[in-house]
């Protein structure tokens, strides 16, 4: 099990990957919006996206868990 963390504080602008989807390392799974910039959040491992810990519009702090990949 691998947790994907927010790289910085911001709002979850868009969730790209669907729960249950096979994800490759480096693949973008969500986009944060911070200071009017879009910051892609990428998977750090290959696996299946098991759980989202956030929803579109949620605010996250640096280091918060975004998703779980197994």
mmCIF file of the N, C-alpha and C atoms, coordinates in Angstrom:
data_MODEL
# 
_entry.id   MODEL 
# 
loop_
_atom_site.group_PDB 
_atom_site.id 
_atom_site.type_symbol 
_atom_site.label_atom_id 
_atom_site.label_alt_id 
_atom_site.label_comp_id 
_atom_site.label_asym_id 
_atom_site.label_entity_id 
_atom_site.label_seq_id 
_atom_site.pdbx_PDB_ins_code 
_atom_site.Cartn_x 
_atom_site.Cartn_y 
_atom_site.Cartn_z 
_atom_site.occupancy 
_atom_site.B_iso_or_equiv 
_atom_site.pdbx_formal_charge 
_atom_site.auth_seq_id 
_atom_site.auth_comp_id 
_atom_site.auth_asym_id 
_atom_site.auth_atom_id 
_atom_site.pdbx_PDB_model_num 
ATOM 1   N N  . UNK A 1 1  ? 0.840   -1.178 0.000   1.00 0.00 ? 1  UNK A N  1 
ATOM 2   C CA . UNK A 1 1  ? 0.000   0.000  0.000   1.00 0.00 ? 1  UNK A CA 1 
ATOM 3   C C  . UNK A 1 1  ? 0.886   1.242  0.000   1.00 0.00 ? 1  UNK A C  1 
ATOM 4   N N  . UNK A 1 2  ? 0.605   2.156  -0.907  1.00 0.00 ? 2  UNK A N  1 
ATOM 5   C CA . UNK A 1 2  ? 1.355   3.399  -1.012  1.00 0.00 ? 2  UNK A CA 1 
ATOM 6   C C  . UNK A 1 2  ? 0.404   4.571  -0.896  1.00 0.00 ? 2  UNK A C  1 
ATOM 7   N N  . UNK A 1 3  ? 0.732   5.515  -0.043  1.00 0.00 ? 3  UNK A N  1 
ATOM 8   C CA . UNK A 1 3  ? -0.059  6.731  0.084   1.00 0.00 ? 3  UNK A CA 1 
ATOM 9   C C  . UNK A 1 3  ? 0.545   7.806  -0.795  1.00 0.00 ? 3  UNK A C  1 
ATOM 10  N N  . UNK A 1 4  ? -0.308  8.515  -1.522  1.00 0.00 ? 4  UNK A N  1 
ATOM 11  C CA . UNK A 1 4  ? 0.125   9.640  -2.347  1.00 0.00 ? 4  UNK A CA 1 
ATOM 12  C C  . UNK A 1 4  ? -0.189  10.913 -1.568  1.00 0.00 ? 4  UNK A C  1 
ATOM 13  N N  . UNK A 1 5  ? 0.809   11.779 -1.415  1.00 0.00 ? 5  UNK A N  1 
ATOM 14  C CA . UNK A 1 5  ? 0.682   12.974 -0.588  1.00 0.00 ? 5  UNK A CA 1 
ATOM 15  C C  . UNK A 1 5  ? 0.664   14.238 -1.440  1.00 0.00 ? 5  UNK A C  1 
ATOM 16  N N  . UNK A 1 6  ? 0.026   15.282 -0.906  1.00 0.00 ? 6  UNK A N  1 
ATOM 17  C CA . UNK A 1 6  ? 0.029   16.598 -1.549  1.00 0.00 ? 6  UNK A CA 1 
ATOM 18  C C  . UNK A 1 6  ? 1.434   17.179 -1.475  1.00 0.00 ? 6  UNK A C  1 
ATOM 19  N N  . UNK A 1 7  ? 1.878   17.744 -2.578  1.00 0.00 ? 7  UNK A N  1 
ATOM 20  C CA . UNK A 1 7  ? 3.212   18.339 -2.635  1.00 0.00 ? 7  UNK A CA 1 
ATOM 21  C C  . UNK A 1 7  ? 3.232   19.741 -2.022  1.00 0.00 ? 7  UNK A C  1 
ATOM 22  N N  . UNK A 1 8  ? 2.059   20.354 -1.932  1.00 0.00 ? 8  UNK A N  1 
ATOM 23  C CA . UNK A 1 8  ? 1.948   21.687 -1.352  1.00 0.00 ? 8  UNK A CA 1 
ATOM 24  C C  . UNK A 1 8  ? 0.495   21.930 -0.964  1.00 0.00 ? 8  UNK A C  1 
ATOM 25  N N  . UNK A 1 9  ? 0.247   22.989 -0.220  1.00 0.00 ? 9  UNK A N  1 
ATOM 26  C CA . UNK A 1 9  ? -1.119  23.334 0.162   1.00 0.00 ? 9  UNK A CA 1 
ATOM 27  C C  . UNK A 1 9  ? -1.868  23.885 -1.042  1.00 0.00 ? 9  UNK A C  1 
ATOM 28  N N  . UNK A 1 10 ? -3.139  23.545 -1.133  1.00 0.00 ? 10 UNK A N  1 
ATOM 29  C CA . UNK A 1 10 ? -3.967  24.051 -2.220  1.00 0.00 ? 10 UNK A CA 1 
ATOM 30  C C  . UNK A 1 10 ? -5.306  23.343 -2.256  1.00 0.00 ? 10 UNK A C  1 
ATOM 31  N N  . UNK A 1 11 ? -6.096  23.662 -3.251  1.00 0.00 ? 11 UNK A N  1 
ATOM 32  C CA . UNK A 1 11 ? -7.408  23.037 -3.432  1.00 0.00 ? 11 UNK A CA 1 
ATOM 33  C C  . UNK A 1 11 ? -7.318  21.942 -4.472  1.00 0.00 ? 11 UNK A C  1 
ATOM 34  N N  . UNK A 1 12 ? -8.061  20.868 -4.257  1.00 0.00 ? 12 UNK A N  1 
ATOM 35  C CA . UNK A 1 12 ? -8.131  19.796 -5.246  1.00 0.00 ? 12 UNK A CA 1 
ATOM 36  C C  . UNK A 1 12 ? -9.006  20.321 -6.378  1.00 0.00 ? 12 UNK A C  1 
ATOM 37  N N  . UNK A 1 13 ? -8.371  20.663 -7.474  1.00 0.00 ? 13 UNK A N  1 
ATOM 38  C CA . UNK A 1 13 ? -9.078  21.253 -8.614  1.00 0.00 ? 13 UNK A CA 1 
ATOM 39  C C  . UNK A 1 13 ? -9.777  20.188 -9.444  1.00 0.00 ? 13 UNK A C  1 
ATOM 40  N N  . UNK A 1 14 ? -9.051  19.078 -9.710  1.00 0.00 ? 14 UNK A N  1 
ATOM 41  C CA . UNK A 1 14 ? -9.626  18.034 -10.548 1.00 0.00 ? 14 UNK A CA 1 
ATOM 42  C C  . UNK A 1 14 ? -9.045  16.673 -10.171 1.00 0.00 ? 14 UNK A C  1 
ATOM 43  N N  . UNK A 1 15 ? -9.919  15.676 -10.089 1.00 0.00 ? 15 UNK A N  1 
ATOM 44  C CA . UNK A 1 15 ? -9.492  14.293 -9.912  1.00 0.00 ? 15 UNK A CA 1 
ATOM 45  C C  . UNK A 1 15 ? -9.511  13.652 -11.292 1.00 0.00 ? 15 UNK A C  1 
ATOM 46  N N  . UNK A 1 16 ? -8.358  13.129 -11.718 1.00 0.00 ? 16 UNK A N  1 
ATOM 47  C CA . UNK A 1 16 ? -8.212  12.591 -13.070 1.00 0.00 ? 16 UNK A CA 1 
ATOM 48  C C  . UNK A 1 16 ? -8.476  11.090 -13.116 1.00 0.00 ? 16 UNK A C  1 
ATOM 49  N N  . UNK A 1 17 ? -7.886  10.355 -12.183 1.00 0.00 ? 17 UNK A N  1 
ATOM 50  C CA . UNK A 1 17 ? -7.954  8.890  -12.206 1.00 0.00 ? 17 UNK A CA 1 
ATOM 51  C C  . UNK A 1 17 ? -9.163  8.388  -11.423 1.00 0.00 ? 17 UNK A C  1 
ATOM 52  N N  . UNK A 1 18 ? -9.764  7.327  -11.912 1.00 0.00 ? 18 UNK A N  1 
ATOM 53  C CA . UNK A 1 18 ? -10.919 6.720  -11.256 1.00 0.00 ? 18 UNK A CA 1 
ATOM 54  C C  . UNK A 1 18 ? -10.480 5.638  -10.278 1.00 0.00 ? 18 UNK A C  1 
ATOM 55  N N  . UNK A 1 19 ? -11.229 5.527  -9.199  1.00 0.00 ? 19 UNK A N  1 
ATOM 56  C CA . UNK A 1 19 ? -10.996 4.465  -8.220  1.00 0.00 ? 19 UNK A CA 1 
ATOM 57  C C  . UNK A 1 19 ? -11.105 3.119  -8.934  1.00 0.00 ? 19 UNK A C  1 
ATOM 58  N N  . UNK A 1 20 ? -10.158 2.210  -8.659  1.00 0.00 ? 20 UNK A N  1 
ATOM 59  C CA . UNK A 1 20 ? -10.137 0.888  -9.283  1.00 0.00 ? 20 UNK A CA 1 
ATOM 60  C C  . UNK A 1 20 ? -9.291  0.817  -10.541 1.00 0.00 ? 20 UNK A C  1 
ATOM 61  N N  . UNK A 1 21 ? -8.821  1.976  -11.013 1.00 0.00 ? 21 UNK A N  1 
ATOM 62  C CA . UNK A 1 21 ? -8.012  2.027  -12.232 1.00 0.00 ? 21 UNK A CA 1 
ATOM 63  C C  . UNK A 1 21 ? -6.570  1.601  -11.947 1.00 0.00 ? 21 UNK A C  1 
ATOM 64  N N  . UNK A 1 22 ? -5.969  0.912  -12.917 1.00 0.00 ? 22 UNK A N  1 
ATOM 65  C CA . UNK A 1 22 ? -4.547  0.583  -12.830 1.00 0.00 ? 22 UNK A CA 1 
ATOM 66  C C  . UNK A 1 22 ? -3.736  1.837  -13.163 1.00 0.00 ? 22 UNK A C  1 
ATOM 67  N N  . UNK A 1 23 ? -2.822  2.182  -12.272 1.00 0.00 ? 23 UNK A N  1 
ATOM 68  C CA . UNK A 1 23 ? -2.020  3.397  -12.370 1.00 0.00 ? 23 UNK A CA 1 
ATOM 69  C C  . UNK A 1 23 ? -0.558  3.023  -12.569 1.00 0.00 ? 23 UNK A C  1 
ATOM 70  N N  . UNK A 1 24 ? 0.129   3.779  -13.403 1.00 0.00 ? 24 UNK A N  1 
ATOM 71  C CA . UNK A 1 24 ? 1.576   3.599  -13.608 1.00 0.00 ? 24 UNK A CA 1 
ATOM 72  C C  . UNK A 1 24 ? 2.325   4.672  -12.821 1.00 0.00 ? 24 UNK A C  1 
ATOM 73  N N  . UNK A 1 25 ? 3.513   4.356  -12.383 1.00 0.00 ? 25 UNK A N  1 
ATOM 74  C CA . UNK A 1 25 ? 4.364   5.321  -11.701 1.00 0.00 ? 25 UNK A CA 1 
ATOM 75  C C  . UNK A 1 25 ? 4.581   6.537  -12.607 1.00 0.00 ? 25 UNK A C  1 
ATOM 76  N N  . UNK A 1 26 ? 4.406   7.725  -12.066 1.00 0.00 ? 26 UNK A N  1 
ATOM 77  C CA . UNK A 1 26 ? 4.587   8.952  -12.832 1.00 0.00 ? 26 UNK A CA 1 
ATOM 78  C C  . UNK A 1 26 ? 3.314   9.455  -13.492 1.00 0.00 ? 26 UNK A C  1 
ATOM 79  N N  . UNK A 1 27 ? 2.247   8.654  -13.477 1.00 0.00 ? 27 UNK A N  1 
ATOM 80  C CA . UNK A 1 27 ? 0.979   9.054  -14.092 1.00 0.00 ? 27 UNK A CA 1 
ATOM 81  C C  . UNK A 1 27 ? 0.270   10.074 -13.198 1.00 0.00 ? 27 UNK A C  1 
ATOM 82  N N  . UNK A 1 28 ? -0.232  11.160 -13.793 1.00 0.00 ? 28 UNK A N  1 
ATOM 83  C CA . UNK A 1 28 ? -0.980  12.161 -13.040 1.00 0.00 ? 28 UNK A CA 1 
ATOM 84  C C  . UNK A 1 28 ? -2.319  11.574 -12.617 1.00 0.00 ? 28 UNK A C  1 
ATOM 85  N N  . UNK A 1 29 ? -2.665  11.778 -11.341 1.00 0.00 ? 29 UNK A N  1 
ATOM 86  C CA . UNK A 1 29 ? -3.937  11.261 -10.841 1.00 0.00 ? 29 UNK A CA 1 
ATOM 87  C C  . UNK A 1 29 ? -4.879  12.386 -10.403 1.00 0.00 ? 29 UNK A C  1 
ATOM 88  N N  . UNK A 1 30 ? -4.328  13.559 -10.098 1.00 0.00 ? 30 UNK A N  1 
ATOM 89  C CA . UNK A 1 30 ? -5.139  14.695 -9.669  1.00 0.00 ? 30 UNK A CA 1 
ATOM 90  C C  . UNK A 1 30 ? -4.384  15.987 -9.962  1.00 0.00 ? 30 UNK A C  1 
ATOM 91  N N  . UNK A 1 31 ? -5.122  17.100 -9.893  1.00 0.00 ? 31 UNK A N  1 
ATOM 92  C CA . UNK A 1 31 ? -4.508  18.412 -10.086 1.00 0.00 ? 31 UNK A CA 1 
ATOM 93  C C  . UNK A 1 31 ? -4.922  19.306 -8.926  1.00 0.00 ? 31 UNK A C  1 
ATOM 94  N N  . UNK A 1 32 ? -3.915  19.910 -8.283  1.00 0.00 ? 32 UNK A N  1 
ATOM 95  C CA . UNK A 1 32 ? -4.168  20.892 -7.229  1.00 0.00 ? 32 UNK A CA 1 
ATOM 96  C C  . UNK A 1 32 ? -4.110  22.284 -7.839  1.00 0.00 ? 32 UNK A C  1 
ATOM 97  N N  . UNK A 1 33 ? -4.817  23.217 -7.229  1.00 0.00 ? 33 UNK A N  1 
ATOM 98  C CA . UNK A 1 33 ? -4.740  24.623 -7.617  1.00 0.00 ? 33 UNK A CA 1 
ATOM 99  C C  . UNK A 1 33 ? -4.217  25.376 -6.410  1.00 0.00 ? 33 UNK A C  1 
ATOM 100 N N  . UNK A 1 34 ? -3.126  26.097 -6.626  1.00 0.00 ? 34 UNK A N  1 
ATOM 101 C CA . UNK A 1 34 ? -2.533  26.878 -5.553  1.00 0.00 ? 34 UNK A CA 1 
ATOM 102 C C  . UNK A 1 34 ? -1.934  28.142 -6.145  1.00 0.00 ? 34 UNK A C  1 
ATOM 103 N N  . UNK A 1 35 ? -2.306  29.283 -5.586  1.00 0.00 ? 35 UNK A N  1 
ATOM 104 C CA . UNK A 1 35 ? -1.779  30.570 -6.058  1.00 0.00 ? 35 UNK A CA 1 
ATOM 105 C C  . UNK A 1 35 ? -1.991  30.732 -7.570  1.00 0.00 ? 35 UNK A C  1 
ATOM 106 N N  . UNK A 1 36 ? -3.168  30.302 -8.035  1.00 0.00 ? 36 UNK A N  1 
ATOM 107 C CA . UNK A 1 36 ? -3.580  30.408 -9.446  1.00 0.00 ? 36 UNK A CA 1 
ATOM 108 C C  . UNK A 1 36 ? -2.724  29.570 -10.393 1.00 0.00 ? 36 UNK A C  1 
ATOM 109 N N  . UNK A 1 37 ? -2.016  28.578 -9.841  1.00 0.00 ? 37 UNK A N  1 
ATOM 110 C CA . UNK A 1 37 ? -1.234  27.640 -10.654 1.00 0.00 ? 37 UNK A CA 1 
ATOM 111 C C  . UNK A 1 37 ? -1.843  26.255 -10.506 1.00 0.00 ? 37 UNK A C  1 
ATOM 112 N N  . UNK A 1 38 ? -1.745  25.458 -11.570 1.00 0.00 ? 38 UNK A N  1 
ATOM 113 C CA . UNK A 1 38 ? -2.193  24.070 -11.531 1.00 0.00 ? 38 UNK A CA 1 
ATOM 114 C C  . UNK A 1 38 ? -0.989  23.181 -11.273 1.00 0.00 ? 38 UNK A C  1 
ATOM 115 N N  . UNK A 1 39 ? -1.070  22.354 -10.229 1.00 0.00 ? 39 UNK A N  1 
ATOM 116 C CA . UNK A 1 39 ? 0.036   21.474 -9.845  1.00 0.00 ? 39 UNK A CA 1 
ATOM 117 C C  . UNK A 1 39 ? -0.426  20.027 -9.970  1.00 0.00 ? 39 UNK A C  1 
ATOM 118 N N  . UNK A 1 40 ? 0.128   19.282 -10.947 1.00 0.00 ? 40 UNK A N  1 
ATOM 119 C CA . UNK A 1 40 ? -0.266  17.875 -11.081 1.00 0.00 ? 40 UNK A CA 1 
ATOM 120 C C  . UNK A 1 40 ? 0.298   17.037 -9.936  1.00 0.00 ? 40 UNK A C  1 
ATOM 121 N N  . UNK A 1 41 ? -0.518  16.090 -9.468  1.00 0.00 ? 41 UNK A N  1 
ATOM 122 C CA . UNK A 1 41 ? -0.082  15.122 -8.459  1.00 0.00 ? 41 UNK A CA 1 
ATOM 123 C C  . UNK A 1 41 ? 0.054   13.787 -9.174  1.00 0.00 ? 41 UNK A C  1 
ATOM 124 N N  . UNK A 1 42 ? 1.255   13.222 -9.126  1.00 0.00 ? 42 UNK A N  1 
ATOM 125 C CA . UNK A 1 42 ? 1.556   11.986 -9.847  1.00 0.00 ? 42 UNK A CA 1 
ATOM 126 C C  . UNK A 1 42 ? 1.716   10.823 -8.885  1.00 0.00 ? 42 UNK A C  1 
ATOM 127 N N  . UNK A 1 43 ? 1.426   9.638  -9.381  1.00 0.00 ? 43 UNK A N  1 
ATOM 128 C CA . UNK A 1 43 ? 1.639   8.424  -8.605  1.00 0.00 ? 43 UNK A CA 1 
ATOM 129 C C  . UNK A 1 43 ? 3.133   8.166  -8.466  1.00 0.00 ? 43 UNK A C  1 
ATOM 130 N N  . UNK A 1 44 ? 3.520   7.636  -7.325  1.00 0.00 ? 44 UNK A N  1 
ATOM 131 C CA . UNK A 1 44 ? 4.934   7.309  -7.095  1.00 0.00 ? 44 UNK A CA 1 
ATOM 132 C C  . UNK A 1 44 ? 5.202   5.821  -7.310  1.00 0.00 ? 44 UNK A C  1 
ATOM 133 N N  . UNK A 1 45 ? 4.157   5.074  -7.693  1.00 0.00 ? 45 UNK A N  1 
ATOM 134 C CA . UNK A 1 45 ? 4.294   3.631  -7.851  1.00 0.00 ? 45 UNK A CA 1 
ATOM 135 C C  . UNK A 1 45 ? 3.263   3.097  -8.838  1.00 0.00 ? 45 UNK A C  1 
ATOM 136 N N  . UNK A 1 46 ? 3.506   1.908  -9.360  1.00 0.00 ? 46 UNK A N  1 
ATOM 137 C CA . UNK A 1 46 ? 2.502   1.195  -10.153 1.00 0.00 ? 46 UNK A CA 1 
ATOM 138 C C  . UNK A 1 46 ? 1.525   0.525  -9.192  1.00 0.00 ? 46 UNK A C  1 
ATOM 139 N N  . UNK A 1 47 ? 0.276   0.410  -9.609  1.00 0.00 ? 47 UNK A N  1 
ATOM 140 C CA . UNK A 1 47 ? -0.697  -0.292 -8.775  1.00 0.00 ? 47 UNK A CA 1 
ATOM 141 C C  . UNK A 1 47 ? -2.120  0.068  -9.147  1.00 0.00 ? 47 UNK A C  1 
ATOM 142 N N  . UNK A 1 48 ? -3.039  -0.284 -8.266  1.00 0.00 ? 48 UNK A N  1 
ATOM 143 C CA . UNK A 1 48 ? -4.457  -0.006 -8.466  1.00 0.00 ? 48 UNK A CA 1 
ATOM 144 C C  . UNK A 1 48 ? -4.871  1.075  -7.484  1.00 0.00 ? 48 UNK A C  1 
ATOM 145 N N  . UNK A 1 49 ? -5.554  2.097  -7.986  1.00 0.00 ? 49 UNK A N  1 
ATOM 146 C CA . UNK A 1 49 ? -6.048  3.173  -7.137  1.00 0.00 ? 49 UNK A CA 1 
ATOM 147 C C  . UNK A 1 49 ? -7.192  2.635  -6.278  1.00 0.00 ? 49 UNK A C  1 
ATOM 148 N N  . UNK A 1 50 ? -6.924  2.423  -5.002  1.00 0.00 ? 50 UNK A N  1 
ATOM 149 C CA . UNK A 1 50 ? -7.884  1.801  -4.092  1.00 0.00 ? 50 UNK A CA 1 
ATOM 150 C C  . UNK A 1 50 ? -8.816  2.796  -3.424  1.00 0.00 ? 50 UNK A C  1 
ATOM 151 N N  . UNK A 1 51 ? -8.294  3.995  -3.104  1.00 0.00 ? 51 UNK A N  1 
ATOM 152 C CA . UNK A 1 51 ? -9.118  4.922  -2.327  1.00 0.00 ? 51 UNK A CA 1 
ATOM 153 C C  . UNK A 1 51 ? -8.688  6.362  -2.542  1.00 0.00 ? 51 UNK A C  1 
ATOM 154 N N  . UNK A 1 52 ? -9.670  7.239  -2.683  1.00 0.00 ? 52 UNK A N  1 
ATOM 155 C CA . UNK A 1 52 ? -9.441  8.678  -2.656  1.00 0.00 ? 52 UNK A CA 1 
ATOM 156 C C  . UNK A 1 52 ? -9.681  9.161  -1.236  1.00 0.00 ? 52 UNK A C  1 
ATOM 157 N N  . UNK A 1 53 ? -8.784  9.963  -0.705  1.00 0.00 ? 53 UNK A N  1 
ATOM 158 C CA . UNK A 1 53 ? -8.939  10.552 0.625   1.00 0.00 ? 53 UNK A CA 1 
ATOM 159 C C  . UNK A 1 53 ? -9.490  11.975 0.537   1.00 0.00 ? 53 UNK A C  1 
ATOM 160 N N  . UNK A 1 54 ? -9.670  12.482 -0.698  1.00 0.00 ? 54 UNK A N  1 
ATOM 161 C CA . UNK A 1 54 ? -10.147 13.845 -0.934  1.00 0.00 ? 54 UNK A CA 1 
ATOM 162 C C  . UNK A 1 54 ? -11.203 13.821 -2.032  1.00 0.00 ? 54 UNK A C  1 
ATOM 163 N N  . UNK A 1 55 ? -11.893 14.941 -2.169  1.00 0.00 ? 55 UNK A N  1 
ATOM 164 C CA . UNK A 1 55 ? -12.851 15.143 -3.263  1.00 0.00 ? 55 UNK A CA 1 
ATOM 165 C C  . UNK A 1 55 ? -12.514 16.468 -3.936  1.00 0.00 ? 55 UNK A C  1 
ATOM 166 N N  . UNK A 1 56 ? -13.004 16.657 -5.150  1.00 0.00 ? 56 UNK A N  1 
ATOM 167 C CA . UNK A 1 56 ? -12.784 17.923 -5.838  1.00 0.00 ? 56 UNK A CA 1 
ATOM 168 C C  . UNK A 1 56 ? -13.327 19.054 -4.976  1.00 0.00 ? 56 UNK A C  1 
ATOM 169 N N  . UNK A 1 57 ? -12.536 20.113 -4.851  1.00 0.00 ? 57 UNK A N  1 
ATOM 170 C CA . UNK A 1 57 ? -12.918 21.264 -4.047  1.00 0.00 ? 57 UNK A CA 1 
ATOM 171 C C  . UNK A 1 57 ? -12.353 21.249 -2.635  1.00 0.00 ? 57 UNK A C  1 
ATOM 172 N N  . UNK A 1 58 ? -11.879 20.104 -2.171  1.00 0.00 ? 58 UNK A N  1 
ATOM 173 C CA . UNK A 1 58 ? -11.293 20.023 -0.827  1.00 0.00 ? 58 UNK A CA 1 
ATOM 174 C C  . UNK A 1 58 ? -9.988  20.810 -0.767  1.00 0.00 ? 58 UNK A C  1 
ATOM 175 N N  . UNK A 1 59 ? -9.695  21.386 0.396   1.00 0.00 ? 59 UNK A N  1 
ATOM 176 C CA . UNK A 1 59 ? -8.407  22.029 0.630   1.00 0.00 ? 59 UNK A CA 1 
ATOM 177 C C  . UNK A 1 59 ? -7.488  21.023 1.306   1.00 0.00 ? 59 UNK A C  1 
ATOM 178 N N  . UNK A 1 60 ? -6.248  20.949 0.856   1.00 0.00 ? 60 UNK A N  1 
ATOM 179 C CA . UNK A 1 60 ? -5.252  20.057 1.459   1.00 0.00 ? 60 UNK A CA 1 
ATOM 180 C C  . UNK A 1 60 ? -4.020  20.861 1.859   1.00 0.00 ? 60 UNK A C  1 
ATOM 181 N N  . UNK A 1 61 ? -3.354  20.394 2.900   1.00 0.00 ? 61 UNK A N  1 
ATOM 182 C CA . UNK A 1 61 ? -2.084  20.983 3.333   1.00 0.00 ? 61 UNK A CA 1 
ATOM 183 C C  . UNK A 1 61 ? -0.942  20.145 2.770   1.00 0.00 ? 61 UNK A C  1 
ATOM 184 N N  . UNK A 1 62 ? 0.233   20.710 2.747   1.00 0.00 ? 62 UNK A N  1 
ATOM 185 C CA . UNK A 1 62 ? 1.435   20.001 2.311   1.00 0.00 ? 62 UNK A CA 1 
ATOM 186 C C  . UNK A 1 62 ? 1.578   18.735 3.127   1.00 0.00 ? 62 UNK A C  1 
ATOM 187 N N  . UNK A 1 63 ? 1.688   17.591 2.444   1.00 0.00 ? 63 UNK A N  1 
ATOM 188 C CA . UNK A 1 63 ? 1.881   16.317 3.111   1.00 0.00 ? 63 UNK A CA 1 
ATOM 189 C C  . UNK A 1 63 ? 0.612   15.540 3.394   1.00 0.00 ? 63 UNK A C  1 
ATOM 190 N N  . UNK A 1 64 ? -0.560  16.146 3.198   1.00 0.00 ? 64 UNK A N  1 
ATOM 191 C CA . UNK A 1 64 ? -1.812  15.417 3.406   1.00 0.00 ? 64 UNK A CA 1 
ATOM 192 C C  . UNK A 1 64 ? -1.925  14.256 2.411   1.00 0.00 ? 64 UNK A C  1 
ATOM 193 N N  . UNK A 1 65 ? -2.541  13.170 2.859   1.00 0.00 ? 65 UNK A N  1 
ATOM 194 C CA . UNK A 1 65 ? -2.753  12.006 1.981   1.00 0.00 ? 65 UNK A CA 1 
ATOM 195 C C  . UNK A 1 65 ? -3.880  12.329 1.008   1.00 0.00 ? 65 UNK A C  1 
ATOM 196 N N  . UNK A 1 66 ? -3.587  12.128 -0.275  1.00 0.00 ? 66 UNK A N  1 
ATOM 197 C CA . UNK A 1 66 ? -4.559  12.387 -1.353  1.00 0.00 ? 66 UNK A CA 1 
ATOM 198 C C  . UNK A 1 66 ? -5.257  11.094 -1.748  1.00 0.00 ? 66 UNK A C  1 
ATOM 199 N N  . UNK A 1 67 ? -4.470  10.019 -1.932  1.00 0.00 ? 67 UNK A N  1 
ATOM 200 C CA . UNK A 1 67 ? -5.005  8.758  -2.423  1.00 0.00 ? 67 UNK A CA 1 
ATOM 201 C C  . UNK A 1 67 ? -4.162  7.593  -1.920  1.00 0.00 ? 67 UNK A C  1 
ATOM 202 N N  . UNK A 1 68 ? -4.725  6.379  -2.048  1.00 0.00 ? 68 UNK A N  1 
ATOM 203 C CA . UNK A 1 68 ? -4.020  5.173  -1.659  1.00 0.00 ? 68 UNK A CA 1 
ATOM 204 C C  . UNK A 1 68 ? -3.949  4.253  -2.887  1.00 0.00 ? 68 UNK A C  1 
ATOM 205 N N  . UNK A 1 69 ? -2.734  3.783  -3.191  1.00 0.00 ? 69 UNK A N  1 
ATOM 206 C CA . UNK A 1 69 ? -2.514  2.877  -4.317  1.00 0.00 ? 69 UNK A CA 1 
ATOM 207 C C  . UNK A 1 69 ? -1.970  1.566  -3.757  1.00 0.00 ? 69 UNK A C  1 
ATOM 208 N N  . UNK A 1 70 ? -2.528  0.478  -4.227  1.00 0.00 ? 70 UNK A N  1 
ATOM 209 C CA . UNK A 1 70 ? -2.123  -0.850 -3.729  1.00 0.00 ? 70 UNK A CA 1 
ATOM 210 C C  . UNK A 1 70 ? -1.557  -1.675 -4.856  1.00 0.00 ? 70 UNK A C  1 
# 
